């Protein structure tokens, strides 16, 4: 963590703050000694009192580095946090959910994966965004719509391009009839109602979404078919299997997964991650904070 923080600070890209650890060349906060731990404990108590958390317990939680960092973000004292180098994914996500939460009218936290393919005809010069690859196992129509909207925002922030969103299915424009297809059609309706200007279409099979000739054949008149750079999978099975097949068999470079749908940015690291990994995820988190500001 320190090596990555020193690199980030030295390059002037972000202002890194390490929560916990010995003093060094970057700003370091020890929650056990910081005067704000009490106020962060009070903030956590207000957020979790309905779940039975006491004031004493809240103060103890706020003194834990992972939760302290998340509460810094919740209080507006930091723009985002990166954790997980010494905590499980479940612990990191729980801290983000309990301390930061989701925006009003949004209840779905999901993940985005960025793939860079050698075949530059796919997506945006070979760049593709996939969701949800790590969080929501069986999304409802509403959850699927929220995943699509969050992913569109992430694409703008991380890739700097306008998202062209395909709601994926085993069916293209009614070629098959099934309740699973109906779920995706309803999700598309919700997305269009919530964000009318978004470039989105569905239901589309993967080849119809990515290959211009197939898109013209299977979905004539669609402005998304054959041009999609953002792929919303129908469930976690399809998304997780799909990106790993493309990565391993297709030789694509995969980056992520990155959390999305939170009120403010937070991201998880793999335990055993390198300083380079931490550096990259911190930059992604900074980009997410700019998009949300």
C-alpha positions in Angstrom: 0.0 0.0 0.0 2.7 2.5 1.0 4.7 2.0 -2.3 1.5 2.6 -4.3 0.6 5.6 -2.2 4.0 7.2 -2.6 3.9 6.7 -6.3 0.4 8.3 -6.6 1.5 11.2 -4.4 4.8 11.7 -6.2 3.0 11.8 -9.6 0.5 14.3 -8.2 -2.4 12.3 -9.6 -4.3 12.0 -6.3 -3.8 12.9 -2.7 -3.3 9.5 -1.0 -4.2 8.9 2.6 -3.1 5.6 4.3 -5.4 4.6 7.2 -3.3 2.6 9.6 0.4 1.8 9.5 3.5 3.6 10.6 4.2 7.2 9.6 6.1 7.7 6.3 6.3 9.7 3.2 2.5 10.1 2.7 -0.3 11.2 5.0 -1.1 8.4 7.5 -4.0 8.3 9.9 -4.2 6.1 12.9 -7.9 5.7 13.8 -7.0 4.8 17.4 -5.5 8.2 17.9 -7.5 10.4 15.5 -10.0 12.9 17.0 -12.5 12.2 14.2 -13.0 8.6 15.2 -15.7 9.6 17.7 -17.6 11.6 15.0 -17.3 8.8 12.5 -18.6 6.4 15.2 -21.6 8.7 15.6 -22.1 8.7 11.8 -22.0 4.9 11.7 -24.4 4.7 14.7 -26.9 6.8 12.8 -26.6 4.6 9.8 -26.8 1.3 11.6 -28.8 1.9 14.7 -31.9 0.5 13.1 -30.0 -2.8 12.8 -29.3 -2.9 16.5 -25.8 -1.4 16.6 -25.1 0.4 19.8 -23.1 3.6 20.2 -20.2 1.7 21.8 -20.2 -0.9 19.0 -20.3 1.9 16.4 -17.2 3.6 18.0 -15.4 0.3 17.9 -16.3 -0.3 14.3 -15.2 3.2 13.3 -11.7 2.5 14.8 -11.1 -0.3 12.3 -9.0 1.0 9.4 -11.3 -0.4 6.7 -14.4 1.2 8.2 -12.6 4.3 9.1 -11.7 4.8 5.5 -15.2 4.1 4.3 -16.6 6.6 6.9 -14.1 9.2 5.7 -15.8 8.9 2.3 -19.3 9.0 3.7 -18.4 12.1 5.7 -17.0 13.9 2.7 -13.4 13.9 4.0 -12.2 11.6 1.1 -13.5 11.1 -2.4 -13.2 7.4 -2.5 -11.5 4.4 -0.8 -9.6 1.3 -1.8 -9.5 -1.7 0.5 -9.0 -5.4 0.4 -5.3 -5.9 0.4 -5.6 -7.3 3.9 -9.4 -7.9 4.0 -11.7 -10.2 2.2 -14.0 -9.0 -0.6 -17.0 -9.6 1.6 -15.5 -7.4 4.3 -14.6 -4.6 1.9 -18.0 -4.6 0.2 -19.8 -4.7 3.6 -17.9 -1.7 4.8 -18.9 0.2 1.6 -22.5 -0.8 1.9 -22.8 0.0 5.6 -20.9 3.3 5.5 -21.5 4.7 2.1 -24.6 3.0 0.8 -26.3 3.7 -2.5 -27.9 6.9 -3.9 -31.5 7.6 -3.4 -33.8 5.4 -5.6 -30.9 3.0 -6.3 -30.5 -0.2 -4.4 -28.2 -2.3 -6.6 -24.4 -2.4 -6.2 -22.8 -4.2 -9.0 -19.4 -4.6 -10.8 -17.9 -3.7 -14.2 -15.1 -5.4 -16.0 -13.2 -3.8 -18.8 -11.9 -6.0 -21.5 -9.4 -5.0 -24.2 -9.5 -7.3 -27.2 -6.8 -7.6 -29.9 -9.7 -7.5 -32.4 -10.2 -3.8 -32.6 -13.4 -4.1 -34.6 -15.3 -5.0 -31.4 -16.6 -2.4 -29.1 -14.6 0.9 -29.0 -11.4 -0.1 -30.8 -11.3 -3.3 -28.9 -12.5 -1.9 -25.6 -15.6 -3.4 -24.0 -17.3 -3.0 -20.7 -19.1 -6.0 -19.2 -21.5 -6.2 -16.2 -22.3 -7.6 -13.8 -19.4 -10.0 -13.4 -19.1 -10.4 -9.7 -22.0 -9.4 -7.5 -25.7 -9.9 -8.4 -26.4 -13.6 -9.1 -29.9 -13.4 -10.5 -30.9 -9.8 -11.1 -34.5 -8.8 -11.4 -35.6 -6.5 -14.2 -35.2 -3.5 -11.9 -31.8 -4.7 -10.8 -30.7 -5.4 -14.4 -31.8 -1.9 -15.3 -29.8 -0.3 -12.5 -26.8 -2.4 -13.5 -27.1 -1.1 -17.0 -27.4 2.6 -15.9 -24.5 2.3 -13.5 -22.4 0.6 -16.1 -23.1 3.4 -18.6 -21.9 5.9 -16.1 -18.8 3.9 -15.5 -18.0 3.7 -19.2 -18.1 7.5 -19.5 -15.9 7.8 -16.4 -13.3 5.1 -17.1 -13.2 5.0 -20.9 -14.2 8.5 -21.7 -16.6 7.4 -24.4 -20.3 7.4 -24.9 -21.8 4.0 -23.9 -23.6 1.9 -26.6 -25.4 -0.5 -24.4 -26.6 -4.0 -25.4 -28.9 -5.9 -23.1 -27.8 -9.5 -23.8 -29.9 -12.6 -24.2 -30.2 -15.9 -26.0 -32.8 -14.1 -28.0 -32.7 -11.2 -30.5 -35.8 -9.0 -30.8 -38.3 -11.8 -30.1 -36.5 -14.6 -31.9 -37.3 -16.7 -28.8 -40.1 -16.6 -26.2 -39.4 -17.2 -22.6 -39.8 -15.6 -19.2 -36.1 -14.9 -19.1 -36.4 -12.9 -22.3 -39.4 -11.0 -20.8 -37.2 -10.1 -17.9 -34.6 -8.4 -20.2 -37.3 -6.7 -22.3 -38.8 -5.2 -19.1 -35.3 -4.1 -17.9 -34.8 -2.3 -21.2 -38.1 -0.5 -20.8 -37.0 0.7 -17.3 -33.6 1.9 -18.6 -35.2 3.9 -21.4 -37.8 5.4 -19.0 -35.1 6.4 -16.5 -32.5 7.7 -19.0 -34.2 8.4 -22.4 -31.0 9.7 -23.9 -29.0 6.6 -23.4 -28.0 4.6 -26.5 -29.4 1.2 -25.5 -31.2 -1.7 -27.1 -32.2 -5.3 -26.5 -32.8 -8.1 -26.2 -29.7 -8.9 -28.3 -27.6 -12.0 -28.7 -23.9 -11.5 -28.3 -23.1 -11.8 -32.0 -25.9 -9.4 -32.9 -24.5 -6.9 -30.4 -20.9 -7.1 -31.6 -20.7 -8.0 -35.3 -22.1 -5.4 -37.7 -23.2 -7.9 -40.4 -25.0 -10.1 -37.8 -26.6 -7.1 -36.2 -27.9 -5.9 -39.5 -29.3 -9.3 -40.3 -30.9 -10.1 -36.8 -31.8 -6.6 -35.7 -32.3 -4.4 -38.8 -32.8 -0.8 -37.8 -31.1 -1.1 -34.4 -28.5 1.6 -33.8 -26.9 -0.6 -31.1 -26.7 -4.0 -32.9 -23.2 -4.5 -34.2 -21.8 -1.4 -32.5 -22.2 -2.2 -28.7 -19.3 -1.3 -26.4 -21.2 -2.1 -23.2 -22.6 -5.5 -22.6 -25.1 -6.2 -19.9 -25.4 -9.9 -19.2 -28.6 -11.5 -18.0 -27.1 -13.0 -14.8 -23.8 -13.6 -13.0 -23.3 -17.1 -14.5 -23.3 -15.7 -18.0 -21.2 -12.6 -17.2 -18.5 -14.4 -15.2 -18.1 -17.3 -17.5 -18.2 -15.0 -20.6 -15.5 -12.7 -19.5 -13.2 -15.5 -18.4 -13.6 -17.3 -21.7 -12.8 -14.2 -23.7 -9.8 -13.5 -21.5 -8.4 -17.1 -21.6 -9.4 -18.3 -25.0 -9.5 -15.0 -26.8 -6.4 -13.5 -25.2 -8.2 -10.3 -24.1 -6.8 -8.2 -21.2 -9.2 -8.0 -18.3 -9.3 -5.2 -15.7 -11.5 -5.3 -12.7 -14.1 -6.0 -11.4 -14.7 -2.5 -10.1 -17.7 -1.6 -7.9 -20.4 0.6 -9.1 -23.8 1.8 -7.9 -22.5 3.2 -4.6 -23.3 6.8 -3.5 -19.5 7.4 -3.6 -16.6 5.3 -5.0 -15.1 2.3 -3.3 -13.2 -0.6 -4.7 -11.9 -3.9 -3.6 -8.4 -5.3 -4.1 -7.3 -8.9 -4.1 -5.3 -10.1 -1.1 -1.8 -10.5 -2.2 -2.1 -7.7 -4.8 1.0 -5.9 -6.0 1.8 -2.2 -5.6 1.0 -1.8 -9.3 -2.5 -3.3 -8.8 -3.2 -0.9 -5.9 -2.0 2.0 -8.0 -4.3 1.1 -10.9 -7.4 0.6 -8.8 -6.7 3.9 -6.9 -6.7 5.7 -10.3 -9.9 4.0 -11.3 -11.5 5.1 -8.0 -10.4 8.7 -8.6 -11.9 8.6 -12.1 -15.2 7.3 -10.6 -15.2 10.2 -8.1 -14.8 12.7 -10.9 -17.8 11.2 -12.8 -19.9 11.3 -9.7 -19.0 14.9 -8.7 
